[in-house]
């Protein structure tokens, strides 16, 4: 049902969004690695004045098993206010939740309830038939509806991966987004500079390259993704490929500036095969061409091979493994997850070309297994999916990367935890640490905050 | 009466953020340039004029081929039908792309106005002209185009005034509360205009 005034969670500018009220609930994708029990959306209470603060207060089991929930998004966001096709009276109400392994996409209604209710299931066959894709991943609400990136092809084809468009009212798969994909084959994340009609996409690997764990020969053979792709958002055409160098394996998360007048953004690279370091790059446009510069490099830490999982024994070092990054809505702070070493880093990126590390929080890690003030002992897994509240004051970080990869890097079990962090003091919120049995045996992945967060909305006004 | 109606409807169209003032503001904000905002407004008005004038021409030409009663009946039915569809349909105008040249912006405005039935809303005015000029189809046609121009002038003035006020003083934050669901009012206005046309048939 259309509203009479705009959905109150839509904001014209990032500046307005930064003044949004604090989120009261957080939604967490949680999955069962054994694929025997259904995956679920867990709901956390994020209202500090509530007696249930920091606990799981809602839970929605999915009807199938083996989906492997991963990333998800909203049916509508602040881009509904964009001037060329405004439709601000739709509601931000539905979560669009892809199963990365099953290729199913669930639509969950969050309105007037704690535990969301499943209202529609898009079967893998529909995604395959209409768009030619499988393994849906990132979801963004944008000008043509819902954009969903997908890692794999369909009908037995491993690739190319790409982007499918879904109708944002009926949630039907409308088709493949790309008109001309140029040389792009691998897919992973994407976002845009919405006011510049530019879409950016990144690369991980095809299903066969990732679903049974990271493949050593492929990694050392530099076969995982190491490029960024720039597209014409309006004409749906590939414009430019930007190779970061094939030693920089797995260019995953993309965080463009929220201020729509800017044309820079940050991309995280998981690992360099030269020295196991991880890096963050700033992309920018100069003289009409897209370029990128390495602005953060995080070195690997030497370690006794005896204490390392098999996959790392030959190297005698723990790679930082930057698997997620997140940029605050005001574009001032960048959070970088080092899932291998077990550290969440905070950078001042007011100058996007000269990030300054201003904080680091240790938790988990392959060898450190650093604890948390509210945990009883060592923790496995590391900071992974990181989400920042719209006002930039709270950060949430969960510990699971991807089922098969969790098992390789944390073979004794990755555990399950999700930590709340005060961004100003950059310390753990001792009252916010759901962990272990709170997640009922499932592993937590992406967190989405009620009303929107730092990676959910795009804005058309500065 | 005809002039007043055309001007009032022009103001009503100019008020609607979707009809272009918001796009003009966005273009100005993007470049931090009032000049760019001001340059956008004539293009938006031109597109709007094109959309409204098209309806004026269709009504004028159809009117020269049929009786004014038939014309009003047909116009009224079209209006009520389109209004109801706008009221019940969940579909909205789709467009991707922020970086438009001024001719593209005019084309956008033409499509946006047409999709919202901006010209259709003036059908009672156009058919009224035809009834008043019985036997002089040529007069009705030129009168219709004149009405379309007057209408667009009002639209341009109101849209320009709002765009400048928002850009210079008010800011866009107020959109969050003040952006009333104009689409529903439009749908109601379209149905209303259709009923008036039918009653006058």
Boltz contact constraints between the chains, C-beta under 6 A:
constraints:
  - contact:
      token1: [A, 4]
      token2: [B, 181]
      max_distance: 6.0
  - contact:
      token1: [A, 6]
      token2: [B, 176]
      max_distance: 6.0
  - contact:
      token1: [A, 6]
      token2: [B, 179]
      max_distance: 6.0
  - contact:
      token1: [A, 12]
      token2: [B, 172]
      max_distance: 6.0
  - contact:
      token1: [A, 12]
      token2: [B, 175]
      max_distance: 6.0
  - contact:
      token1: [A, 16]
      token2: [B, 173]
      max_distance: 6.0
  - contact:
      token1: [A, 83]
      token2: [B, 22]
      max_distance: 6.0
  - contact:
      token1: [A, 83]
      token2: [B, 23]
      max_distance: 6.0
  - contact:
      token1: [A, 83]
      token2: [B, 26]
      max_distance: 6.0
  - contact:
      token1: [A, 84]
      token2: [B, 95]
      max_distance: 6.0
  - contact:
      token1: [A, 85]
      token2: [B, 93]
      max_distance: 6.0
  - contact:
      token1: [A, 85]
      token2: [B, 94]
      max_distance: 6.0
  - contact:
      token1: [A, 85]
      token2: [B, 95]
      max_distance: 6.0
  - contact:
      token1: [A, 86]
      token2: [B, 18]
      max_distance: 6.0
  - contact:
      token1: [A, 87]
      token2: [B, 92]
      max_distance: 6.0
  - contact:
      token1: [A, 88]
      token2: [B, 179]
      max_distance: 6.0
  - contact:
      token1: [A, 89]
      token2: [B, 181]
      max_distance: 6.0
  - contact:
      token1: [A, 143]
      token2: [B, 96]
      max_distance: 6.0
  - contact:
      token1: [A, 144]
      token2: [B, 96]
      max_distance: 6.0
  - contact:
      token1: [A, 169]
      token2: [B, 90]
      max_distance: 6.0
  - contact:
      token1: [A, 195]
      token2: [B, 30]
      max_distance: 6.0
  - contact:
      token1: [A, 195]
      token2: [B, 98]
      max_distance: 6.0
  - contact:
      token1: [A, 197]
      token2: [B, 97]
      max_distance: 6.0
  - contact:
      token1: [A, 197]
      token2: [B, 98]
      max_distance: 6.0
  - contact:
      token1: [A, 197]
      token2: [B, 99]
      max_distance: 6.0
  - contact:
      token1: [A, 234]
      token2: [B, 96]
      max_distance: 6.0
  - contact:
      token1: [A, 234]
      token2: [B, 97]
      max_distance: 6.0
  - contact:
      token1: [A, 261]
      token2: [B, 30]
      max_distance: 6.0
  - contact:
      token1: [A, 460]
      token2: [B, 26]
      max_distance: 6.0
  - contact:
      token1: [A, 461]
      token2: [B, 26]
      max_distance: 6.0
  - contact:
      token1: [A, 461]
      token2: [B, 29]
      max_distance: 6.0
  - contact:
      token1: [A, 461]
      token2: [B, 172]
      max_distance: 6.0
  - contact:
      token1: [A, 462]
      token2: [B, 29]
      max_distance: 6.0
